[in-house]
Each structure stands twice: as C-alpha cells, then as structure tokens.
Amino acid sequence: MFRKWGSEIDGQKQADLAQDKPAKPATERVATIEPKGGESLVKQGSRTPATPANVSIQKMSEGLTLTKGQKVKLDELAKQFNPRMSVVMQRQDVLTSEQTKAREDAIKTARVAGKKSQDIQDAIYTAVQLTNEQKTTQADARKEMADLNKQLSEQVMSVLTPEQLEQLKKLWQEKK
C-alpha cells in the first residue's frame, strides 16, 4: 500500500485548487539527498523532495563520490522519472477508506503484539481483503514501477565511470 508523498494540503493550496490555480511546489516534506561520505547530490543548503526517483538514485549512488557533472545528470534523470513514478505510485493506492482503517488497525495490533515485518504484512493482507480488481491494479502498477526502476537504474549506471561501477558492485556485495 502506498502513502502519498506530502499528502497533507495546506489551506492556501486547497484554495488554489478550488480556483484551478497551479499548485505551488511542496516544501513540507523534503529531504536532502546525502550519500555516505557526506557528499550531497544537490547544492549545499538546497532541499530536494523525497520523491521516488530521488530516493532510488540516492540509494544507487550511496557511498560514491560524484563529480558535479554527474550530479547534474542524476538530477536531470530524477526530473525525468519523478512524474512517471509518482503517477504509478498513485495507481497503487487502491484502498477504500474502510480498507485504510482496517490496515491501520492491523498495523497497530501487530506492533503491540510484537510482530515482525513479514507478520505485519500478513496481518495487513488479511485485514484489508483486496478485491480481485484491486489486486490486478496493484500488480500492474508494481510491474510498471519495476520497469521504471530498471530503466532508471540503467541510466544511472551509464552516468558512472567504470571505477565507480566496480566500487558500487563491492558496496552492494557488502550489503548482502
């Protein structure tokens, strides 16, 4: 299940939406992307929204020292992929209000009982009871998101040098 990024809309944005004005960029929930080593993917002091492509790029480049040119190319990739990934994530959000409440209750109950991640997921699945249509919609969206992540990963890898790719391989093996 998907929780919308920056799902709370302030009063001004609601008024703008009611008058069909374009929404101002969200700044409520932002994160600066900083790989290990302290080197930021964005300029010091700027804020980058924690959007799907930004998070994926940050995870893929974590621990690498990137040049300014590489950072610019990665930022361009994020701008290219964020809208498409956000749309797919919204399609995954198929729960009715009753199912959302059942999901929240199942999570609380499972956590109080001290259950671990997979047991919590099982409790959610049992409580929510998705319809076949909802299951199909989510499965299609997950497949599309996997395809987008694969495309993004390939493009990120094309920005990296052979040395960085080798370093990345070692970092990923250490995580296993």
C-alpha positions in Angstrom: 0.0 0.0 0.0 1.2 3.5 -0.8 1.3 6.5 1.4 1.1 9.7 -0.8 4.2 12.0 -0.6 3.3 15.2 1.2 -0.3 14.1 1.4 -1.4 17.0 3.6 -2.5 20.0 1.7 -2.4 23.4 3.5 -5.3 25.8 3.3 -3.7 28.0 0.6 -3.2 25.0 -1.7 -6.8 24.0 -1.1 -7.9 27.5 -2.1 -5.7 27.4 -5.2 -7.1 24.0 -6.2 -10.6 25.2 -5.8 -9.9 28.2 -8.1 -8.0 25.9 -10.6 -4.7 27.7 -9.9 -1.5 25.7 -10.3 -0.2 24.3 -7.1 3.0 25.7 -5.6 5.8 23.2 -5.1 5.6 21.2 -1.9 8.1 22.0 0.7 6.5 20.4 3.7 8.3 17.1 3.4 11.7 17.3 1.9 15.0 15.6 2.3 18.4 16.5 1.2 19.9 13.5 -0.6 23.3 12.7 1.0 25.2 9.5 0.2 27.6 8.1 2.7 30.7 10.2 2.8 28.7 13.5 3.3 28.8 14.4 -0.4 25.4 15.8 -1.3 23.7 15.2 -4.7 22.4 18.7 -4.5 24.0 22.0 -3.7 24.6 22.7 -0.1 21.6 24.2 1.6 19.1 23.4 -1.1 16.3 21.0 -0.5 15.3 18.1 -2.7 11.9 16.5 -2.3 12.0 12.8 -1.2 10.4 11.7 -4.4 10.6 8.1 -5.9 13.4 8.8 -8.4 15.4 10.9 -5.9 15.2 8.1 -3.3 16.2 5.4 -5.9 19.1 7.5 -7.2 20.3 8.2 -3.7 20.3 4.5 -2.8 22.1 3.6 -6.1 24.8 6.2 -5.6 25.2 5.9 -1.9 28.9 5.7 -1.0 30.2 7.1 -4.3 32.0 10.3 -4.9 30.2 12.0 -7.8 31.5 14.9 -10.0 29.4 18.0 -10.4 28.6 16.9 -14.0 27.4 13.5 -12.7 25.3 15.2 -10.1 23.7 17.4 -12.8 23.0 14.3 -14.9 21.4 12.5 -12.0 19.3 15.4 -11.1 18.1 15.5 -14.7 17.2 11.8 -14.5 15.3 12.4 -11.3 13.3 15.2 -13.0 12.6 12.9 -16.0 11.5 9.9 -13.9 9.7 11.5 -10.9 6.5 12.4 -12.7 6.1 8.9 -14.2 7.0 7.1 -11.0 4.6 9.3 -9.0 1.7 8.5 -11.3 2.4 4.8 -11.0 2.6 5.1 -7.2 -0.8 6.8 -7.1 -2.3 4.0 -9.1 -1.1 1.5 -6.5 -3.2 3.4 -3.9 -6.4 1.4 -4.4 -7.7 1.2 -0.8 -11.2 2.4 0.2 -11.5 4.4 3.4 -12.7 1.3 5.2 -9.7 -0.7 4.0 -7.3 2.0 5.0 -8.8 2.0 8.5 -8.5 -1.8 8.7 -4.9 -1.6 7.5 -4.1 1.0 10.2 -5.8 -1.1 12.9 -4.0 -4.3 11.8 -0.6 -2.5 11.9 -1.3 -1.2 15.4 -2.4 -4.5 16.7 0.5 -6.4 15.1 3.1 -3.9 16.5 1.6 -4.1 20.0 1.8 -7.9 19.8 5.5 -7.5 18.9 5.2 -9.0 15.4 8.0 -8.6 12.9 7.8 -7.2 9.3 6.5 -10.2 7.4 3.9 -11.0 10.1 2.7 -7.4 10.0 2.4 -7.6 6.2 0.4 -10.8 6.6 -1.9 -9.2 9.1 -2.4 -6.2 6.7 -3.2 -8.6 3.8 -5.8 -10.5 5.9 -7.4 -7.3 7.3 -7.6 -5.3 4.1 -9.2 -8.1 1.9 -8.4 -6.6 -1.6 -10.9 -7.3 -4.4 -9.6 -9.0 -7.5 -9.8 -5.7 -9.4 -7.7 -4.0 -6.7 -5.2 -6.9 -6.8 -4.9 -6.6 -10.5 -4.5 -2.8 -10.4 -1.7 -3.1 -7.8 0.0 -5.9 -9.7 0.0 -4.0 -12.9 1.3 -0.9 -11.2 4.1 -2.9 -9.4 5.2 -4.3 -12.7 5.2 -0.9 -14.3 7.2 0.5 -11.3 9.7 -2.3 -11.6 10.2 -1.5 -15.3 10.7 2.2 -14.5 13.2 1.3 -11.8 15.1 -0.9 -14.2 15.2 1.9 -16.8 16.3 4.4 -14.1 19.0 2.0 -12.8 20.4 1.5 -16.4 20.5 5.2 -17.0 22.2 5.9 -13.6 24.8 3.3 -14.3 25.5 4.9 -17.7 26.5 8.1 -15.9 29.0 6.3 -13.6 32.7 5.6 -14.5 34.0 2.0 -14.7 35.7 2.6 -11.4 32.5 3.8 -9.8 30.6 0.8 -11.2 33.2 -1.5 -9.7 33.0 0.3 -6.3 29.2 0.1 -6.5 29.4 -3.6 -7.1 31.6 -4.0 -4.0 29.3 -1.9 -1.9 26.2 -3.9 -2.9 28.0 -7.2 -2.2 28.9 -5.9 1.3 25.2 -5.1 2.0 24.2 -8.7 1.2 
